[in-house]
Amino acid sequence: MNTTFPRPTVPRAFARWATVLAVLALLGGASAQDATPDVADLMRDGNFYFAQGDCALAQYFFQEALKRDEANVPALIGKGRALTCQGAFGSAVDAFRSAIDLDPASVTAHVQLALTYLNQYKTDPGTFAGRLVEALDVLGRAEPLAPNDPTVHNTKGIVYYEANDLDRARASLERAVELAVDAGMSDRERSIIQVNLGKTYRDLGVLEQAQTAFRRAVVLDPTSAAAHNDLGNVAYRLGDCSTAEYELSQAVALAPSSLSAVSQLAIVLFECEQVAESIPRFEQALTLDGAIFAPPLYTYLARAYLAQGRVDDAVRRAQQGALLPPESADAHFFLGTAYVARNADGDGAAARRAFERALELDPGYAEANEALNALR
């Protein structure tokens, strides 16, 4: 669920060069007077670097602005947002609270404070369980200030979504979509709200409405990998393999390092009987950050190798899927199946152990029981 409108990122090399230029601009100049930027210049630079994804440098400029004008509410909000994107939630909360103390009518400060509470909750739900209630309390104070602000309703919707209160999330997000039409929001911002609404519909089980929301998101922002990804996911759930493959391929083209997009495309290709085409996608997925925390991907790849007769590769990947936590009965069942297919010395005993472990994890696993009986 999108908790705020995302910023574009820049290559690390560009960010470093931009930092060098910024420091030179601050230190250089023909005279001391020329080298001292005013608050407006500092705010402009802070907003520029924040938009580029360089949150640390953005924070520096906002702090410099506050040195010159400590009651500058936009600078406090900018500093809070820069701190939030660096994970410094406690300091960000302080900045937003200071902004609200200075300007109790600032809707932006309220919304950003609520989003920071939400992000803090998501990093550690156990420790920060109360943050969702606090976020809703803050938004409850913001709504009377701007009852027709779609940003307030969108934020309420995503907080309710995280709290698994899907009916309230749906109502808030439907209202946000309605208000966004005449609110002067960009197509990209409206697309994000549609994605949030689509996810809520999806989790409520109304897949056709979810598909409509995701399609609208794609139309509003064709460059949104998230919108294509979610549309492909719902299309597959509705049994539309061709649309699912197309949309997920678009998501991968836009975000080739997205584990979600690449792995979903691989799984859809496999389940839609394009096994050979799924293999390079699974292999791609396993090179991405976070793949080690998704053991079913290894098991899926083992199954794809088995279907192509690559039994040694199947055993290797199935072993990885079975060893990675959390253990699953499926992983051990397909490991046993791979051993049976290879049928090398010792594979029979290894297959037996794998099927037995599958049954320990799931005593009602009929296929594992049948496979074990076939070895006796």
Number of C-alpha atoms within 10 A of each C-alpha: 17 14 21 17 13 12 11 10 12 13 9 11 9 11 17 13 11 16 17 12 13 16 12 12 14 13 12 14 12 7 8 9 8 13 14 15 14 13 19 11 13 22 21 14 18 28 23 15 23 24 16 18 21 25 21 17 23 28 24 17 26 26 20 19 25 20 12 12 13 12 16 18 21 18 27 27 26 26 28 30 27 27 22 23 17 14 15 15 22 14 14 26 24 14 23 28 19 19 25 20 14 14 14 15 16 19 22 17 29 26 26 26 29 29 27 28 27 28 21 22 20 16 11 10 14 9 11 15 16 13 21 23 16 15 24 21 14 21 24 14 15 23 19 12 15 15 11 17 18 26 26 25 28 32 28 29 31 29 29 24 23 16 15 13 14 20 15 18 26 24 17 24 30 21 17 26 22 14 20 22 13 10 14 10 14 12 16 19 18 26 27 27 31 27 28 29 29 32 26 30 22 20 13 13 11 12 19 15 17 26 23 16 27 29 22 19 30 25 16 19 19 18 17 20 23 25 30 28 30 29 30 31 24 23 23 20 14 13 11 14 19 14 16 27 23 17 24 31 22 22 28 24 15 18 18 17 15 20 20 21 27 25 25 27 29 29 21 22 23 21 14 17 12 14 20 14 14 24 22 13 20 24 16 17 27 20 12 16 11 12 17 17 11 17 22 21 25 26 26 26 28 31 26 23 23 20 13 13 13 16 22 17 17 28 26 17 23 30 22 19 28 24 14 16 12 12 16 18 21 22 29 27 29 27 30 30 26 28 27 20 19 18 13 10 9 9 18 18 13 16 25 23 17 25 29 21 20 27 21 12 15 14 13 11 16 11 14 26 16 11 18 19 11 9 12 7
